[in-house]
């Protein structure tokens, strides 16, 4: 990966001062042909330094089963069909049909979202983003790999600890002020190149015995505000993942974020209207993760008093893939 030093990069406010189509974007910051975005923060030195966060050598799985949700959480992401067969009684093989790469614990790649006014990351034309074409494909992440210092921000424990639990049955928006407060409460600091894991407690909530799924689906998450994007960019994080549906609050009906395309009527309102995804992925090149299983990790972090660890993730090497199961692991 490209060697990047935090002080060489513009702040979020400075991105807003750029001119032309690059205004408000990080396009070209990591190179005109860059395919990795903020994953460039995972330099060899930072990955090597992350090894110091391994204290006990215990591995923690961060992935839900591929068939964790049947029916699927998002209607158009169907349930997988797993077929096991054999050529004879002494052999077994298998096939998976109807695999939606973002139906369970996932990584969203950089071709997942475009900004209606700007387009896809680094100004890659949308007509080049097809099956089998490499531009912004998840294979770039697979070939580079993800390995670095992970930081768990246990928002669920923090909010419960101060007597104000997160409302899991609402689209409560968690502000950057609360991110900072939770970090202070834990005694944890974020460093450039960190991989942030945000535990809202939503997966624990919907998987509790007797839980019923809301229709339509609702989840707390990050606030849909410019200051959220600024906090993540200026913190120089390599990646951010969470244990909820969309990283940000869902649905985005409470968002004030808008686009010229929607204001002019060129683009009809949809479930994507107001989403923070439209800034994080295409404008900043931030790789995000959703539905990460963080409950066991949170228990281990609380028991040890440390919220940093080595985290790895290896998406599927699919040329032109939009996203992938995360295949994520923490070593604590």
N, C-alpha and C positions, 0 to 999 in steps of 0.2 A: 504494500500500500504506500501511497505518497506520504512522505514525511511532512507533518504539519505542526507548526508551533502556534499555540493559542494567540500569542501577542501579534502574530502576523495577520490575523483575520479581522475583518470589520465587525463591529458590534451590530446588533439588530437595528439599532437606530441609524447606523451608518448605511446599512443595506437599504433603508427607506430613502436615503439621499442619492442613491444611484439614479442614473438617467435612462430614458428609453424603456425598452421591454425588460431590462434588468432591474428596474426600480422595485425595491422590496423583495428581491430574490437573492439567493446565494449562487446564482448561475455563474460559472466561470471561476468561482473562488478557489475550487480545488482543481481547476483545469477545464479548458473548453470541452474536452472529450470525456470528462469524468463520469463514471457510472456508479460510484459508491456513496457520494454525498458525505454525511457526517461520519460514516464508518471509516473515513480517512483518519479520524482522530485515533484509531487503534493502531498506533505505531508499534514497531517491534519493542522499543524501550518500554512503552506502557504495558504491553502484554507481558513482558518479562517481569516488570514491577508488580503486576497483579498476582504473581505467584506468592508474594509475601502476605497476601490475604488468606492463604490456605494455612490453617492452624491445626486442624484435626485430621484432615485427609478424608473427610466423609463426603460422599457424593449424594446429591439430592436431585431427583427427577423433577423437572418443571413442566412436564407435558401431561395433558389429559389424554385419555384414549382417543383414537381417531373416531370411534363411534360413540363418543360421550353424549351426544345430543341426537336423540331420535324421538320425535321429529326434530329437524334442525332448528337452531336458534333463529337463523335468517332463512326465510321460506325458500328462496331460490338456491340455497346451498343444501342440496339433498343429502340423504343418509347414504353412507358407503354400502356397497354390496361385496362381501368377502366370500370368495369361492375357494374351497380347498378340494383338490382332486389328486388322483394318482394314476400313473401309467400301469401300475400293478399294485398288489396288496403290500408290497415292500417299499413303496415310494409315495411321497406326498409333494405336491406343488400347489401353487395358489395364484389367484388373480383378484385384483380389486377393481371393481367397476364403480362408476358414479362417485369418484373421489373428487371432492371439492377441497382444494389445498388450503382454504381459509375457513373451514367449518369447525375446527377445534383449535387447540393451541397453535398459534400461527405467527408468521412474520409477513408483514406487508412490504412488498418491494416497491421500487420507485416508479414502476409503470402503473401502479394501482389507482392513482388519482392524478388528474390534471386540475389546474386552476382555470376557471372559465374565462378569465380575462388574460391570462398569461400562457397557459398551456402546460405541457409536461416538463419535468425537471431538465434543466440545461437546454431548454428549447428544442428537445427532440420532437419531431413531427409525429402527431398521433397516428398517421397512416403507416408509419414504420413499426408500430407496436402490434404485431400480429404473432400468431403461433409460429414458432420456428425462427423468428428474427431475433437477433441478440440484443437490440437496443434496450437499455435499462432492465434487462431480464434478471431474474433471481439467480441465474447461473453466475453472474458477476460476484454476488455475495457468497455463493457456495465455493467458488474458486479462491476467494480471498480468505474465507472463514471468519468466524466471529469468536474472539477470545480476549477477555479483558477483565478489569476489576468491576465486579457488580456491586451495586448499592441497593439494598432494600429500603424503601421508604414505607414503613408500615402505618399507613394512614388510618386503617381500621383500628389498630391498637391505640394509636395516639388519640383519636377522637373518643374512643371508649374510655381511655385513661383520664381524660379531662371532663368526663361526664356528659359528652355531647356526641353520641354515636352517629355515624353516617346513616342517613335514611336510605336503606337499600332498595326500597320500593319507589324511589323517585329518581328523577334526572338531576339530583343535586350536583351543583358545579363546585368543584374543589379549586380554590384559588392558589396562586403561587405563594401568597402569604402563609397559607396552611402547609404548603410543601416545606417552606423554610422553618415554620414552627415545629413540624414533625421531625425534621432533621435535627433541630436544636434539642428537642425532647429526647431523641435517641442518642445524642452526642455524636452525630455523624456529619461529615462534610463531603461535599461533592467536588471531585477533581476533574480536570480536562481528560477526556477519553473514557470516562466511566460509562457503564451500562446501567441505566436506572430501571429498577423494577418497582412498580407502584402497586401496593396491595390496598385495595379499597374494601375488601371483604365480600365482594359481590358473589364470587363463585362459592364461597363457603355458605352464603345465604341461600342461593338457589339450589344447593345440593343437600341442604339439611333435611332430615327425615320429615316427610309430610309436606314439603314445600310444593307449591303450585306455581307454574310459570305464568307471569302476567301477560295479558294480551290487550293492547300491543306491548311489546317488550320494553322495559325501562331499566336503566342502569345509571348510577352515579359515575362521575368521572371528572377529568380535567375541565376547567372552565373554558368555554369557547370565547377567549379574549386574546387580543394581540399581545398582552403582557405575558400570557402563558407561552406563546411562541418565542417571545423575547427571552424569557427565563431559560427555556431549554437551549436556545441557540447560544446565548451569552454564557451559559454554564459549560459549553463545549462538550456536551455529552455525545457519545458515539451512537447511542441507541436508547430508546425508552420503550418499555413493555409494561403491561398491567394485567390484572386478573379480572378485568371486566370486559364488556362487549366490544367497546370501540376506543379504549384509552380515554377518550373524552366522554362527557356526559351524553347519554342517549335517551330519547331522541334530541336533536339539536334545536328544538322549538324555542328554547329560551335564549338562543344565541343572537347577538347583535352583529355578528360578522356578516358581511354582504359582499356582493360583486356588482360591477357595472353591468355585466350581462343580465343579471336578474333585475337590477334597477330599471334598465331600459326595456325589459320585456322580451329581450332576445332569447333568454333561457327561462323556461317555465320553472316555478318552484317545485322542489322534490324533497325526498328524505335527506338529500345531500346538502340542501340549503342551510347555510350557517355553520357547516362543519369545519372544525379545526384541521381536519385531514387536508383540506385544500391549501392550507398554508404549510403545514409541517412536511408533507411528502413532496409536492411539486416545487414549492418555492425554496425550501430550506434543504431538501435532500435528506430528510431525517427518516431513517428506517424505524418502524414501530412494530410492536408486538401486542397481541390481544389474546385473552383467554389463557394466560399463563397460570399454571397451578402453583401458587406461592404460599399456600397455607402451611405445609410441612416446613418449608424454608423459614417462614416467619417464626414458627415454634423453636426451631434450632437457633435462630438469631437471638430470640429473647432469652433462651436458656444460656447462651454463651456470652451475651452482652455485646456481641459484635454484629454489625449489619453490613460488613463488606466481605467479599468472597471472590473466588474466580468463577466466572460464568463463561460457558461456551455454547455456541449454537451452530448448527450446520444444516442450512436449508437444502432441499432437493436440488440437484444439479440439472434443472430443466431449462433448456435454451428458450429464452423469452418468457419464462414463468413470471406470472404476476405476483404470486406469493408462494408460501410453502408452510407445511408443518414445521414447527420451530426446531425440533430435535435438540432441546435446550437442557443444560445440566449445570448445576452449581456445585462447586467443590469448596467446602467450608473448613 
